């Protein structure tokens, strides 16, 4: 699907970009904090700072509200893309009206479970590194960050698979089978490669470019525009294509083949049918 056609059919991305731009204008002029790279910060200071945030009612309220808002936006976007790829014309308001409460609740539970698993995995890596720091004074921050960077595309892919599965008109068990299918190498490897490329592109657009414009060029308006581009460009260029590539990667899952069978048939060469 062409980028601007996708934008016209799903103008909500402009609202998201507007919110991000407004937020960017409110943040201080300095760049990203680099305390994490200070020797021992991750083990001496980070736990106390994290605990102070967790005890803050304001932070918990913002985090809960942000998570709920993210779930609703993800459910709406996935619902609309599902309808478009099943060749069902729809408007944004019609899409919102067609979202089922059960799908949103399932997505809420699925994403929360995935985040908990990621947090437990991170804790299992952090605790031995903390013990090494306390006993031997060796700072393993860089190795931990390297592992996190390598694991992030897998977590991103799993959450995205849950988002794709949420609006499908199937049972809860069949939705869960879409995420569980990532245990298979033939599904995991293509999705990992897809989201590794996407993470690199989004990091360049949303992280590196604004940081350079802010800390090197010292031009906050340009940095803000770069943030806006970082929101719009992946949404326009990657959203439809990424969804299509995910469907093909997940095609071995029976429920995906059944729901999107007409799309797969229409997209195949005539001689291949």
N, C-alpha and C positions, 0 to 999 in steps of 0.2 A: 504494500500500500504506500502511495506516495506521501511524503512527510506532511505537506500542507493539507492534503485531503484528510489525513489522520488528525491534524490540528483542528480542522473545521468540524469534524465529527466528534471531537473530544476537546472542546475549548477549556475544560477544567485545568489543563496544564498551565494556561496563562494565569489562572488564579493562584496556582501553586508558585509560579515564578514571581508573581507580584508579592506574595507573602515573604518569599526568600529575599527579594530585593529590599523590602521594607526592613526586615530583620538585619540585613547587612549594613544598612545605613545607621542602625542604632548601636552597632558594636563599636568598641574603641578602635583607634587608628593603628594600634600596634598589631604585629603579626601574631602567628600562632605561638603559644607558649612552648618553650623547649625544656621545661623542668624534667620531663620524663627522661631526658638524656643525661641529666646530672647524676653523677655516681651515687648509687644507693637510694635515689629518690623513690624508685618504684617499691622499695622494701621498707624504707624508714618513714617516709612522709605520706605516700599514697594511701596506705590503709586508714590512717587517721582522717585524711581528707575525704575518702570515700565514706567512712562511717559518719562523718559530720553531715554529708549530703543525705545519706539514708535516713538520718534522724530528723531531717528538715521536713516539716509538713508541706511547705511551699514547693520544695523540690519534688516530693512524692506526688503532689497534686498535678504539677506540670508534667511529670513523667507519665502519670496515669492518663491525663488528658491527651498528651501527645500520642501515646500508644493507641488509645481508642480512636483518635482522629486518623491515625495512620491505617488502622484496620478498616475503617469506613471508606477511606479514599482508595485503598488497595482493592477492596471488595467491589466498589463501583467501577474502577478501571478494568478489573478482570471480567466483570459481568459484561461491560460494553465490548471488550475485545472478543469475548466468547461469542457474542451475538454477531459481531461483524465477520468473524471467521466462519460462522455457520451461515453466512449470507442472509442475515436478518437485519434489515435496516432499522435503525433505532435512533432516538434523540437522547440527549443527556438526561432530561427529566423522565423520559420513559424508562431509561435504564435504572435510574434511582428508584422508580416505583416498582420495578420488577425484581429488585434485590430481596431475597428471602432472609428472614431473621435467622433461620437455621444455618444458612451459609455463613453469615457474619459471625455467629457464635462458634461455628466449627473453625473458622479461620482464626478467631481470637484464641481458642484453645490450642490450635496447631502451632501458631506462631509463639505463643507463650511457652509451650513445651519445647520447641526448638531453641528458644532463647535460654531456657533453664538448662538444657543439655549443653549448650555452648558455654554457659557460665560454669557448669560443673567441670567441663573439660579444661577450661581456662584455669580453674582453681586447682585441678590435679597437676597442671604444669607449674603453677605459681608456687605452691607450697614447697615442693622440693627445691626450687630456686631460692626461696626465702630461707630455707634451712642451710643451703650452701652459703648464702650471704652471712647468716648469723654465725656459722661455725668456721668458715674458711675465708670470709671477706671477699669472695669472688662475685662480681656483679654480672649476672646473666641476663640483663635487660635486653641487650641486642639479640641474643638467641631466642628469647621469648617473643620479641617483636617479629623476628623472622618467621617463627612458627605460626604466629597469629596472621601474618600477611599471607602465608601459604594456605592457611586453613580458611581464610575469609571467603574466597570464591565458592568453596564447598557449602559454607553456611548460607551465603547469598543465594546459591542455586536451590538449596533445600527450602528456604523461605519462599522463593519465587515459585517453586513447584507447588507449595501449599496455596499460594495466591491463585495459580492457574486452576487448581482443583476445587477451590472453594465454591464457585458459582455453578459447577457442573450439576445437571439435573439427575443426580445419582444418589445412592445411599452413602451414609457416613463411612461405612467400611470401604466402599469403592473409592471415595475421595482419599481416604488414608492410604490406599494402595498406591496412589500416584507418588506420594512422598516416600513411602517405603521402598518403591522401585529403585530409588537412588542407591540402594545397596548393590545393585547389579552393575558390573563394570561397563557394559555396553551403554548404559544410560548415564552413569556417573561421569565417565570421562568426557563425553561431548558437552555435558552441561558444565563441568568444571572449566573446560577450555573456553566455552562461550562466556562465562561470567568472569573468568580471569581477564579476557580482553575487555569486557565491559568495565571492570573495576579500574583497569589501567586508564581507559579513556575518561571515565568520570573523575578519577583522581587528578588527571592532568587538567581537566576543565574546571573542576570545583575546588581543587587544592592548589596545585602548582601555579597556574596562571594568576589567580587572585593574589596569592602570596607574593609572587614576584612583583606584581603591579603595586602592591601595598608596601612591601619592605624595601624594594630596590628602586622602583620608579617613584614611590611615595605619592601615588595618585589614587585616592579613595574612590572617586566616581568611576574611573576605569576599572578598578578592582570590583566594584559593585556590578558594573555591566558584565564583567567576566563571570561573576557568580550567576547572573541571569542567563548568560549563554550556557553555562554549565548545567543549568536546569533544563533549558529548552532544547539544546542540541541533542542530548541523549534521548529525551522524550520524543522528539520528532524523527530522528534518524534511527534510533535503536528500538523504540517501543514496539512498533508493529513487526519489524524484522526479528527482534529478539523473541517475541511471542511465537512467531512462526517457527523459528529454529527450535524453541523449546518443545513445541508440539511434535516436531519430527524426532527430537531426541526422546520424547516420552511416548512415541507411537507404539513401541512394543507393549506398553501397558494396555490391557484389553479395554478398559473403560475409555481411555483417550481415543483409541481406534474407533470405538463404537460411536462416541459423541461427535467426533470430527471426521467421520468416514467420508462424508460428501466433500469436505474440503480437501482431504488427501486424494480422493479420486479426481477432482477437478484440476488439481495442481500437477498431476502426473502426465508425462508425455503420452500421446494417444497410443503409440506403439508399445508402451509399457503396460497398458491395461490388459 
